[in-house]
């Protein structure tokens, strides 16, 4: 399996620092996630019910009439390649590595395409996969340009798959409202913006001819009843969502300014992370890890992704660690 952020136990063993003493900035998860209430006992005791309120809450939140709840968007990423015969798949690079990994595993020819060229890939590939905003670069693709590329693909029976795991902070750029339409598949998740990564709740927005075989492939009860209960409440909490979008925007700006003042100006970012591309990325990552601060290191290109600190003490801790770095 590929490596991901959040491997605190591994880092604790590697650097000899107790797990509880780490500041984890490696995941891009909202450190002020939606506050989960006590889940009633009867919810724990029953099987998940597909006809509960989750789908209706998600349809209202995303503004679409057709979707499928899945165990995090990762479940869909792994399963979608099984719904098509081997084809040429263009994927923006660098990006979330699980996409290329999944399509390659099932016999597809994966072509890595720079972000500046990916919008032309619809003329040759049968499937184009874009993470928007991109992870880890934060690149935000124009909604109208994506829809133009989708039209090219759909005319040839192709797919445009858009992973919007980090889109909740800027929903005006989402393609959710364009769903359903032939050949358009949008992936959403409650893990990042809502801070509910442990609930493993995501959604696939697409036409029924995609959702039906995908549901059959994933099988019954893909999401536990408590996760369905919590996700329904979170999706309907519009006051929290509005306040969180404003708070995340300010926090992201603060993080970008902090990194810049410490000689690490971000090359990109989103409301939930900042991405620093530099030749010394490995040294930056190691220096911070030696002080119990975990970031996400990328090899190609050499870069470090910083998530948001939770409170003032964590902001100070990060600033002090960065100021003590040898230049």
N, C-alpha and C positions, 0 to 999 in steps of 0.2 A: 504494500500500500504506500501511497505517497505521503510525504510529511505535511503536517499542518501546524498552525499556531496552537497555543494553549497547552503544550506538553510540559506542564509545570513539574510533574514528578520526575520526568527525564532530566529537566534542567536542574532540579534540586540535587539529584544524584551526581550529575556531571560537575557541578560547581561547588558542591558541599554546603549548600545553603538550604535551610529548612523550607519546605514548601509554603508554610504560612508567612514567611518573610519576603516573599516575592511580590513585585509589582508587575503584573502581567499586562503588557501593552501589545501582545502578539496577535490578537484575534480580530480586532476591529469591531468588537461587540460593544454596544452602548453600555457604559458602566453604570448608568442610571436607568436600567431597564424597567419595564412595567412591573409594578408591585403586585405579586401574585397573592390572592387571598387564600384563606383556608378552603381546601376542596372538600365538599361534603362526603361523608363516608359512603353514601350510596353510589356516588360516582366511581369510587375505587372498586366497588363490589360488582359492577355490571360490565358487560361487554360493550365496546364502542358501538354507537348507533349512527349509521350513516344519515338517518333522517332527523338528526337533532338540529340545532340552530347554527352549527358552524358554517355550513355552505351558504346560508342566507347572509350571515354576518360578513363572510368573505366576499360575496357578490356585491354587497353594498359598499364595502371598503374599496374594492378594486374597480367597481363600476362595470362589471361584466356579467353576462347571464350564464356562462358555462365555465366551470372549473372543476378540478379534481384535487382534493386534499391528499397530501402525501407526507411521508415521514421525513420532512425536510426536503429542500430542493435537491439535495444529494441523491435521494432515492430516484428522482426523475432523471437526473444526469446519468446515472448508471443504467437506467432502463430504456430511455429513448432510443439509443443506437440499435436496440433489438427490434424496433418496429419498422426498420427499413432494410432493404438489401444493401450489400456493400456499395458505397458511393464515395465520391470525392467530397470531403468535408473541410471547409476553410474556417480556421479559428484564429481570432486575433491573438497576437503574441507580443509581449508577455501577457498572460492572463491566468485565470484560475485553472490550474493544471489538471484537475479532475475531468474537465471536458475532453481534452485531447486523449487522456488516458482511457476514458470510457469508449470513445468512438474507435480508437485503435484496437482495443480488446476484442471488438466484435467485427473486425475485418475491414473496416473502412479506411480509405486512404486520407490521412489527415495532412493538411497543408497549413503551416503556420504563416500568417500574413501580418505584417506590421499594421498598426492602427491606421496609419495614413493611407493604406492601400486596401483595407478590408471592404470598403464600400463598393469597390469594383469587382469583388469576388463573386457577386451574384450572377455574373455573366458566364461563369465557367463551372463553379461548384454546384453540386446538387443540394448541399446543406451548408449554411453559414451560421456559425455560433459566435455570439458577441455577448460579453459581460458589460452591462451598462448600469451605473458607472463601472468602469473596468477595475478589476482587482488584480494587481496592486497599484496600477498607475493613477487611478481616479479619473481617467479620460471619460468624458461624457459625450456620447454620440447624439447628434441632432435627430429628433423624432421624425421629422419629415424626410430626412435622408434615409433613415432606416426603413420607412414605409415605402420609399421608392425602390430600394433594394429588394424588399419583400415582394413587391409586385413583379419584379424580374424573376425571382425564384418561383413564385407561385404559378406564373405563366408556363413554367416548365415542370410543374409538379414537385418543385423543391420546397425546402423548409428554411425559414429564418427562426433560429432559436435565440431568444434574448434572455439572459440571466440577469434579473433585476434584484439580486439579493441586497444591494445597497441603495435601492431607489426610494425607499420610503421617506427619506428626508427631503426629497425633491420630486414628489409625485407628478408634477406638471410635465415632466420629461418622460413619463412612463408610456409604454405601448398598451397598457392594460385596457384602456378605453377602446382601443382598436379591435380587441378580441370580442367574439371569435370571428376569424376569417380564415379562408383556406391557406395552409402553409405557414401560419404564424403561431409560434409557441412561446409563451412568456412564462418564466419561472419566477416565483416569489417565495419569500421566506420570512418567518417571524424571528429568526435567530439574531439578526444584527440590530436593526432599529429598535425593536421591542425588547431586545436583550433576553430572549427566551430560547437560546440555543439548545438548552437541555430538554426542552419540550419536544423537539424534533417535529416541527409543524411547517409545512410548506404547501404551495399550491401550483398547479399547472393550469394555465389559461390557454385554451385551444378549442378547436372544433371537436365535435363528438366522435368523429372518425379517428381521432388521436386519443381522446380521453378514454373511450371504451376499451380498446385493446390494452392501453396502459394500465387501466384499473384491473383488468383480468390478469395481466402479467404480475402486478404487485400483490394480488391476492386480498383476502378479507382482512379487516381490522388493521390497516397500516398505521393508524395513529391511536394511541391509548386513550381511553375515556377521560382521564384527568387532563391530558393535554388538549383534547377537544374542548373541554369545559373552560380551561384557562384561555385558550386562543379565542374563543367566541367573545369572552368578556373584553379581552385586550383590543380586538378589532372594532368593538363598539364604543371604546372609550375615546371619543373624538377630542375632548378637552385635553386629555393627556397627550394625544398625538400632536395637537397644535402647539402646546407648550414645549414639547420635546424637540420639535423641529427648530424652534427659535433658539433653544438652549444649545443644541448640537452645533448650529451654525456659529454661535459665539465661541464655543469650545474649540471648534476646528480652526477658527481664525487665531485663537490664542496659541494653539499648538504650532501652527505654521510660523507665527511670529517668534515663539520661543526657539524653535529649531533654527530659524534664520539668524537670530542674534548669536547663536552658538556656532555659527559657521557651517550649518547644515541646511541650507535653503531647500525646501521641498521642490521636487520636480513635478509633483502632482498630488492629488488628494481628493478626499470627499468629506462629508460631514462627520464621518466616523473614523477617519485615519488620514495620515499624511505619509507620503512616499518620498524617500530621499535616495536618489540614484547617485552613487559616488564610488570611486575605485577603492576607497577605504571602508566599504560597507562591512566587511567581515570584522575589521578591527573595531568599528563602532559597536557592532552587535556584541562582540566579546567583551569590550570594556564595560558596557552596561550590564551584561550578564554577570560579570564578576562582582557587581554591586547589587545583584538581585533584581535587576530590571530586565524583563524578557521582551524582546522585540521579534519581529518576523524578518528573517534574513532570506534574501533571494540571490541566486548565483548568476542568473542571466536575465537582464544585466545585473551587475553587482549593485544591490540596493537594500534598503531597510525600510520596513513599514512600521509606523508608530501609531498605536491606538490612543484613545483619550484617557488621561488620568481621571480617577473618580472624584477626588476631593483636593482641598488646598494642600494638605500634607503630601499627597502624591505629586502634585505639580511642583512643589518645592524640591522633593526628592529627585525628580527627573532633571530639574534645572541644575541642581548641585552636581549631579552625576555628569551631565553634559559639560558643565564648566570646568570639571576636573580632567577632562579628556586631553591627552597630548595631541598637539597639532603637528 
